[in-house]
Amino acid sequence: MKNTYLTSYFPLLSIILFSLTLAINVEMVLLDFLRKTGIYEGMKEFFTDGGIKLALLFLLLIAFFMVFAALKLIADTINELSLLFFSRDSEGDSLKLIRSGSTIYFFGGAISLLSMYSFIGIALILALTTVIYFVYFVYKVSPTLSIIGVSGLIFFQVLVWSSLLLGVFYLSIRVYNSIMASLPI
């Protein structure tokens, strides 16, 4: 007997694993920055060393958790929109087929723990996990799609994600340039 809900907690665990890995990495960088600027010594008047590290880790974990949870919500919406536009399945069987794909992100999150000291390693593992999931997604839903549907689904996914990423990058550059222009140097 196979229970369809057996892996239903994997998305939560993968978000926690990737968030924890990034939080540990950023915490080390942040602690180094705080020590170099002298802020860390001032913080030790109010917290112990362990308290500072634990508080930073918890805050960073919550921040990364929120980012990854929002990305999962956006990804699920984009996946379901692409299936709405291009799939011949009207019963939702395609969604049942891709449910087990959450194990890909779970194993990616577990592997990212091995690379917690390298931001580039974590980013590469996340990117590779995403590519593997995308291939899995297209493979699993392709029986309910025509050739044009598969092409449309891939094009739609690439177009939406690249638009979102380029938009965020563009806005980040604009905000950075406006901050730099407003500095009295």
KESETI-355526 format. One record per residue (C-alpha): x, y, z; residue number from 1. Coordinates in Angstrom, 2 decimals, m for minus. Each point is the difference from the previous one (the first is absolute). Last residue first. Layout:
<recs>
@px=X py=Y pz=Z k=NUM
...
</recs>
This chain:
<recs>
@px=30.76 py=61.92 pz=m0.88 k=185
@px=m3.40 py=0.93 pz=1.39 k=184
@px=m1.79 py=m3.27 pz=m0.77 k=183
@px=m3.13 py=0.46 pz=m2.12 k=182
@px=1.56 py=m1.33 pz=m3.20 k=181
@px=1.13 py=m3.19 pz=1.74 k=180
@px=m3.51 py=m0.62 pz=1.36 k=179
@px=m1.53 py=0.69 pz=m3.40 k=178
@px=2.48 py=m2.34 pz=m1.68 k=177
@px=m0.74 py=m2.81 pz=2.49 k=176
@px=m3.76 py=0.45 pz=m0.42 k=175
@px=0.31 py=m0.11 pz=m3.79 k=174
@px=2.32 py=m3.03 pz=0.09 k=173
@px=m2.40 py=m1.86 pz=2.29 k=172
@px=m2.94 py=0.92 pz=m2.23 k=171
@px=1.80 py=m1.39 pz=m3.05 k=170
@px=0.96 py=m3.23 pz=1.80 k=169
@px=m3.57 py=m0.49 pz=1.26 k=168
@px=m1.37 py=0.58 pz=m3.49 k=167
@px=2.61 py=m2.27 pz=m1.58 k=166
@px=m0.92 py=m2.78 pz=2.41 k=165
@px=m3.74 py=0.39 pz=m0.51 k=164
@px=0.29 py=0.26 pz=m3.78 k=163
@px=2.35 py=m3.01 pz=m0.09 k=162
@px=m2.48 py=m2.01 pz=2.07 k=161
@px=m3.01 py=0.95 pz=m2.15 k=160
@px=1.74 py=m0.53 pz=m3.35 k=159
@px=1.65 py=m3.29 pz=0.98 k=158
@px=m3.26 py=m1.44 pz=1.36 k=157
@px=m2.06 py=1.19 pz=m2.99 k=156
@px=2.56 py=m1.28 pz=m2.52 k=155
@px=0.12 py=m3.41 pz=1.68 k=154
@px=m3.79 py=m0.25 pz=0.15 k=153
@px=m0.39 py=1.25 pz=m3.56 k=152
@px=2.50 py=m2.52 pz=m1.34 k=151
@px=m1.71 py=m2.82 pz=1.91 k=150
@px=m3.41 py=1.20 pz=m1.20 k=149
@px=1.18 py=0.25 pz=m3.62 k=148
@px=1.12 py=m3.62 pz=0.18 k=147
@px=m3.34 py=m0.88 pz=1.60 k=146
@px=m0.35 py=m0.19 pz=3.75 k=145
@px=m1.53 py=m2.51 pz=2.44 k=144
@px=2.82 py=m2.50 pz=m0.50 k=143
@px=2.52 py=2.87 pz=0.53 k=142
@px=m1.05 py=0.60 pz=3.61 k=141
@px=2.56 py=m2.33 pz=1.60 k=140
@px=2.90 py=0.84 pz=m2.32 k=139
@px=m0.58 py=3.77 pz=0.23 k=138
@px=m0.04 py=m0.14 pz=3.81 k=137
@px=3.03 py=m2.30 pz=0.20 k=136
@px=1.97 py=2.34 pz=m2.29 k=135
@px=m1.06 py=2.94 pz=2.18 k=134
@px=0.91 py=m1.91 pz=3.17 k=133
@px=3.48 py=m0.75 pz=m1.34 k=132
@px=0.45 py=3.66 pz=m0.96 k=131
@px=m1.14 py=1.14 pz=3.46 k=130
@px=2.32 py=m2.44 pz=1.76 k=129
@px=2.89 py=1.21 pz=m2.14 k=128
@px=m0.77 py=3.63 pz=0.88 k=127
@px=m0.31 py=m0.77 pz=3.72 k=126
@px=3.22 py=m2.03 pz=m0.03 k=125
@px=1.79 py=2.77 pz=m1.90 k=124
@px=m1.24 py=2.67 pz=2.41 k=123
@px=1.09 py=m2.07 pz=3.01 k=122
@px=3.43 py=m0.57 pz=m1.53 k=121
@px=0.37 py=3.69 pz=m0.84 k=120
@px=m0.89 py=0.91 pz=3.59 k=119
@px=2.66 py=m2.36 pz=1.30 k=118
@px=0.16 py=m0.96 pz=3.66 k=117
@px=m3.36 py=m1.78 pz=m0.02 k=116
@px=1.05 py=m2.38 pz=m2.77 k=115
@px=m0.77 py=m3.30 pz=1.71 k=114
@px=m3.32 py=1.41 pz=1.19 k=113
@px=m0.81 py=0.65 pz=m3.66 k=112
@px=m0.20 py=m3.78 pz=m0.52 k=111
@px=m2.97 py=m0.20 pz=2.37 k=110
@px=m1.71 py=2.90 pz=m1.76 k=109
@px=0.54 py=m1.64 pz=m3.39 k=108
@px=m1.37 py=m3.28 pz=1.40 k=107
@px=m3.15 py=1.80 pz=1.11 k=106
@px=m0.19 py=1.95 pz=m3.25 k=105
@px=m0.05 py=m3.22 pz=m2.02 k=104
@px=m2.40 py=m1.61 pz=2.48 k=103
@px=m2.50 py=2.73 pz=m0.86 k=102
@px=m0.30 py=m1.59 pz=m3.42 k=101
@px=m2.40 py=m2.54 pz=1.54 k=100
@px=m2.88 py=2.44 pz=m0.57 k=99
@px=0.68 py=0.19 pz=m3.75 k=98
@px=m2.36 py=m2.81 pz=m0.99 k=97
@px=m2.79 py=1.13 pz=2.32 k=96
@px=0.11 py=3.45 pz=m1.59 k=95
@px=m0.28 py=m1.57 pz=m3.44 k=94
@px=m3.15 py=m1.86 pz=1.10 k=93
@px=m1.74 py=3.32 pz=0.58 k=92
@px=m3.29 py=m0.93 pz=m1.69 k=91
@px=0.22 py=2.33 pz=m3.01 k=90
@px=3.05 py=m1.57 pz=m1.62 k=89
@px=0.54 py=1.35 pz=m3.54 k=88
@px=2.90 py=2.04 pz=1.29 k=87
@px=1.27 py=3.26 pz=m1.53 k=86
@px=m1.62 py=3.01 pz=1.64 k=85
@px=m1.19 py=m1.52 pz=3.26 k=84
@px=3.19 py=m2.05 pz=0.33 k=83
@px=2.07 py=3.18 pz=m0.40 k=82
@px=m2.19 py=1.70 pz=2.58 k=81
@px=0.46 py=m2.93 pz=2.39 k=80
@px=3.76 py=0.14 pz=m0.30 k=79
@px=0.08 py=3.79 pz=0.32 k=78
@px=m2.17 py=m0.13 pz=3.13 k=77
@px=2.09 py=m2.76 pz=1.55 k=76
@px=3.17 py=1.95 pz=m0.76 k=75
@px=m1.39 py=3.21 pz=1.53 k=74
@px=m1.00 py=m1.83 pz=3.19 k=73
@px=3.36 py=m1.74 pz=0.12 k=72
@px=1.79 py=3.33 pz=m0.46 k=71
@px=m2.03 py=1.50 pz=2.85 k=70
@px=0.93 py=m2.92 pz=2.26 k=69
@px=3.65 py=0.39 pz=m1.05 k=68
@px=0.03 py=3.70 pz=0.90 k=67
@px=m1.86 py=m0.51 pz=3.29 k=66
@px=2.34 py=m2.81 pz=1.03 k=65
@px=2.99 py=2.18 pz=m0.89 k=64
@px=m1.21 py=2.71 pz=2.39 k=63
@px=m0.93 py=m2.48 pz=2.76 k=62
@px=3.37 py=m1.74 pz=m0.22 k=61
@px=1.78 py=3.37 pz=0.02 k=60
@px=m1.82 py=1.02 pz=3.18 k=59
@px=0.67 py=m3.37 pz=1.68 k=58
@px=3.67 py=m0.04 pz=m0.96 k=57
@px=0.50 py=3.57 pz=1.17 k=56
@px=m1.68 py=m0.74 pz=3.34 k=55
@px=2.00 py=m3.21 pz=0.47 k=54
@px=3.31 py=1.66 pz=m0.79 k=53
@px=m0.69 py=2.95 pz=2.28 k=52
@px=m1.23 py=m2.26 pz=2.81 k=51
@px=3.02 py=m2.28 pz=m0.32 k=50
@px=2.37 py=2.92 pz=0.36 k=49
@px=m2.00 py=1.32 pz=2.95 k=48
@px=m2.39 py=2.87 pz=m0.52 k=47
@px=m0.40 py=3.61 pz=1.21 k=46
@px=3.59 py=1.11 pz=0.55 k=45
@px=1.10 py=m2.45 pz=m2.69 k=44
@px=m1.79 py=2.15 pz=m2.57 k=43
@px=2.52 py=2.77 pz=0.52 k=42
@px=2.85 py=m2.41 pz=m0.69 k=41
@px=m1.74 py=m1.17 pz=m3.18 k=40
@px=m0.37 py=3.54 pz=m1.33 k=39
@px=3.74 py=0.41 pz=m0.36 k=38
@px=m0.07 py=0.29 pz=m3.80 k=37
@px=2.18 py=m3.06 pz=m0.54 k=36
@px=m1.94 py=m2.07 pz=2.53 k=35
@px=m3.38 py=0.90 pz=m1.52 k=34
@px=1.25 py=m0.86 pz=m3.49 k=33
@px=1.32 py=m3.38 pz=1.16 k=32
@px=m3.29 py=m0.69 pz=1.76 k=31
@px=m1.89 py=0.91 pz=m3.19 k=30
@px=2.10 py=m2.33 pz=m2.16 k=29
@px=m0.46 py=m2.87 pz=2.44 k=28
@px=m3.73 py=0.73 pz=0.29 k=27
@px=m0.34 py=0.10 pz=m3.79 k=26
@px=1.27 py=m3.58 pz=m0.30 k=25
@px=m2.03 py=m1.31 pz=2.93 k=24
@px=m3.15 py=1.70 pz=m1.31 k=23
@px=0.60 py=m1.35 pz=m3.52 k=22
@px=0.19 py=m3.58 pz=1.24 k=21
@px=m2.94 py=0.44 pz=2.37 k=20
@px=m2.18 py=1.49 pz=m2.72 k=19
@px=0.88 py=m2.81 pz=m2.45 k=18
@px=m0.83 py=m2.61 pz=2.65 k=17
@px=m3.18 py=1.73 pz=1.23 k=16
@px=m1.34 py=0.45 pz=m3.54 k=15
@px=0.82 py=m3.64 pz=m0.72 k=14
@px=m1.79 py=m1.12 pz=3.16 k=13
@px=m3.14 py=1.98 pz=m0.84 k=12
@px=m0.04 py=m1.33 pz=m3.57 k=11
@px=0.58 py=m3.56 pz=1.32 k=10
@px=m3.02 py=0.03 pz=2.36 k=9
@px=m2.37 py=m1.47 pz=m2.59 k=8
@px=2.32 py=m2.95 pz=m0.66 k=7
@px=m2.28 py=m2.72 pz=1.38 k=6
@px=m3.16 py=1.78 pz=m1.14 k=5
@px=m0.53 py=m2.19 pz=m3.05 k=4
@px=0.03 py=m3.14 pz=2.14 k=3
@px=1.14 py=m3.07 pz=m1.92 k=2
@px=m1.47 py=m3.31 pz=1.10 k=1
</recs>
